[in-house]
Amino acid sequence: MFTTIRSDECDEVALLSSRERSLRTRSPSLVISHHASERFEQRHIDHWAIRIAIAFGEWFHAGKGCEVAYVSRRAIKAAASLLGGRCSAVENLAVVVSNDGVVLTAYRTKRPLKHWRGGS
């Protein structure tokens, strides 16, 4: 479902989704920034959770050209067959992606923030 590619030049990871990303208007590849990878470790967020958020999350415009993939209860129901018993690991996860496809950060929030606007 996903292919991981590591760039030797800047030590960044690209995630390619064959099915879900091609259905969206966003670019088919994502690059995870150094800042985001540090935050994943600090916040105990696994890379598979980021992949689930990007594939099944609800998308919101966050301003300054960024979008947020937010994993709500509705998104968890859509991905329940993939998640199995790991639903709590991805619930309320927000992944911030810049307009050029770079994952900037990820964190957990109880609900979509007020300044996020409806996604595309």
N, C-alpha and C positions, 0 to 999 in steps of 0.2 A: 504494500500500500504506500509506503514512504521509502525514499532512498536518501541516505545521508551522504553528503560529499564534503570533504574537508579541503579547504584551500591552503596551500603551502605558503603562499605569499603573505597573507595577513592573519593566518591561524584562526579563520572563522569557519563556521559550519553552515552548510546550505541544506535545507530540507526540501525535498521535492515530493509533492503529492500528485499521484497520477490522476485520480478520479475527481476529488473534490475541488482542488485548486484549478483544474481546467474548466470547471463549470462556472467559476467566478470570473469577474473581470480583472482581478488582481493578477500580478505576475506569478508564474508557476513555481518560482523558487524563492526561498527565504534565506537570508543570511542572519545569523545570530551574532550580535555584537559582543565585544569583550565584557562590557558593562552588564549585559543581559546574562551572560554565562556566570558571572560572579553572583548576580542576584538569584539565579536558579539554585546555586549552592547554598547561599545564605538562607534562603527561604524554603529549602528542601523541596524544590519543584523539579520533577523529573522531565527529561526531554520528551517522553511519550505523552505526558500531560499537555505539553505545549502543542504537540502534533494533534491531539484530540481537540484542544481549544481552537486551533486554526481550522480544522476540518469541520467541526460540528458546532462551534460557538456562534453566538449572535454577534453581528458586526455593528459597531457604532463609530461615528465620526468623533474624534477626541479633540480636534482643533490642531492648528499648525501642521496640517498635512498628515496627521497620524490617524490611525484607526485602531480600535480595540476589539479583540475577539473575547467575548465574555461567555463563560460556561454557566448557564442558568440551569434550573431544574428541567426546563423544557429540552435543553440541549442534551442533558444527561439521559433523558428518556430516549432521545434519538440515537444515542450512542451506547445504550445499555448492553447490547449484545457484545460490543467490543470491550466494555469496561468490566463486566462481571461484578466482582465484589470490591472493585477499586473506585467506586463512585465518589467517595468522600475525598479522594486525592485530587480530583479535578473540579469539585463543586466550588462555585464562586471564584474561579480563577479568571483573571483578566490578563491578556497578553497584548502589549502595545506594539504596533507595527507601523513603521514609517511608510510614507507614500512610495518609496523606492524599494520596499520589500525587506527592510532590515528590522529584525526583532529588537526593540529597544530595551524592554524590561517586562517583567511579569510579577504579579502580586495577587493576593486574595482580597476581595472586598465583598461585603454582604449583599450589595445590590449595585446595579449600574449607577454610576455617578450622575449627578444632576446636569453637569455641563456636557455630557455625552449626548449627541443627537442621533436620531434613528439612522440605522445603517442602510447600506445599499444591498 
